[in-house]
Every structure is written in C-alpha cells, then in structure tokens.
Amino acid sequence: MEKNNFDLFWLLGIIKKHITLLLIIFIITIVSSSLFSLYMIEDKFESSVIIYPTITNAATTSLETALEFGGEGEAEQLLDVLGSDEIRYKVIEKYNLFDRYEIEDDNPYPKTAIKKAYEKHIKFKKTRFHSIRVVVLDKDPQIAADIANDFLDLIDMAMTRIRATRADQSIEILERRKEILTQQKNIAQDSLKKYHALGMIKVGQQTERLTEQYAIALAANNISGARRIKNELNLFAENVGDMEYILRKTWKIEDELSAISIAVDKIRLDAEYTYNNTFVINRATPADKKSYPQRSLIVMSSLISVMSMALISLIVFESGILHYVKN
C-alpha cells in the first residue's frame, strides 16, 4: 500500500492478509464459548405468576368496587410489599437460599451477598396493564415454581399484618378521642344539672306554658302570681343562652361518639374479614425447558467481542508497520 488511507478497501486487505489467523480465532472462540456455556454456567429454569392488585381490600366496600382491578397506584403498592424485607426473609429462610445460592459462611457481607443473589434470581415486573409478574429462576424447575407460587400467600400474609397494624393504630387513636369526648360530655352534663336545679328542663315548652299562665294571671288581676311567673320567665331568659350552648355541645359530642363507634366497628371488620389482595391470572408451573443460559447469545456476544478485538489489534499492528516503512 502506498497510501495510509483507513478506508474499506484497506480494511478488507488486512482481513484478506490475515484470513487464516482470523479463522483460527473464530473457531477457537466458538468452541471455547460453547464449552464454557455448557459446562461452566449452571442451567436455570424460569417460572412466573401474573397477578393484578385489587382496587381495595376492605370487606365493607361494595361488591362492584371489590371486583375491579387496581390501577397504577395499587400496582406500585403491591411492588413495595413484594420487595419488602419481611417477604424476602421468609423466602430465604424457607428455601435455605444461603446454601442454595452458595453464600459462604465466611463471607464478610452475607446480607449484601444474599440480597444480590435474591434479586438476581427473583424479579418483580410491572406490565403496561398494571399487572405484576413475579419471575423466579432456579436450577430446579419445581423449586422455581414453588417459590413463585409462595409469593401469592406471602402477599396476603404481609397485607394482613399491615392492615392489622394500621387498624390497631387507628382504633387506639379513636379510643383516645372517645375518652376525651366522654370527659367533655360528663363535664357538660354536670353543668346542665345546675340549670335543672333551677327547674329548666325543656325550656321551650316551659316558656310557652309560663307565658300563657302569666297572661291568665294578669287577666285575673293576680298581681302576686303574675310577679312570680314574671320572675321565673326572667330567670329562664338569663340562663337559656348558656344552657342551649351546653346542650348543643352535648349533642355534637354524642354525634361524634356515635360516629367513632361506627368507625371502630368498620375498621375491625375491614381488618378481620377482607377480600383477596390480588387476582391471580396465572399460577406458576414447573418449566420443561431451561431459560438460562441462552448459549447462542453467549457464543454470539463472545464471538463479536473477540473478533472485534482481534481486528482492532491487526489494524493497529498494520498501521504501525505502515508508519515504520514510510519513515
């Protein structure tokens, strides 16, 4: 070559010049990568379940709402539950994943190692339709299916615990509010006793009756009787405002106490009797064909990488010779 032009023809010339070497590298790469994928990489089988979150878990919800699929928000909540430490630890313990994933006893970071291995073999994926796909890889197809199906029960266990904890907290708050309202009600009722001692029971009816009696006493020229009735009316007028305020406060307290009792009953019902947390679309079954490794992909990626490096090395080598000859 007389010109140092790095064009296609120059590259084809290098390939033609070293075709034997490239063919040897090609064959060696195919054989070695095939043997590596065959004997050095453990076969893994894949099983999966597909579930939809429910729109609500409350037993007190209407049947129409309870039968609806959840949306993006419910799917994200379900992903959080699936990825929780509580569920991960239960799966690790039940299937002895430390041994299964070959986490050595002398590993300085066993928790980090088991978490990485867990996330490599077990994945949770949200689909564009807001369903959740739980995918499990394992060397035993039956174990892969068992782990995937176990997540269906683990979801309900975790959600039940979360709901029970939330219910207990809510009931505790409501019961505390009930105690405060009961104290306020007792104070109000004690205050009302003072007005009852004055004869003020049903002020509206009493006032109407006293007014009639007052008119009758005046018509009969019963001055002393009219004066007595007038004093009683004045007493009612002086105290009726405060008494009605306390009565209205008592009624509001009683309404809130009634609402609290209904809320507590509803929370307990929601916690104890619930619909399923998911709709199961597809349960896992043992796979009859391995899913990993994909040997053709390993061979092709290895071949592309090695041949690219070989060609780059030849280009650098030939460029160096050409530069030396020209100088």
Secondary structure, DSSP 4 states (H G I P E B T S, - for coil): --S---SHHHHHHHHHHTHHHHHHHHHHHHHHHHHHHHHTS--BEEEEEEEEEBS--BTTS-HHHHTSBP-HHHHHHHHHHHTSHHHHHHHHHHTTHHHHTT--TT-S-HHHHHHHHHHHHEEEEE-TTS-EEEEEEESSHHHHHHHHHHHHHHHHHHHHHHHHHHHHHHHHHHHHHHHHHHHHHHHHHHHHHHHHHTT-SSHHHHHHHHHHHHHHHHHTT-HHHHHHHHHHHHHHHHHHHHHHHHHHHHHHHHHHHHHHHHHHHHHHHHHHSB--SEEEEE-----SS--B--HHHHHHHHHHHHHHHHHHHHHHHHHHHHHHHH-
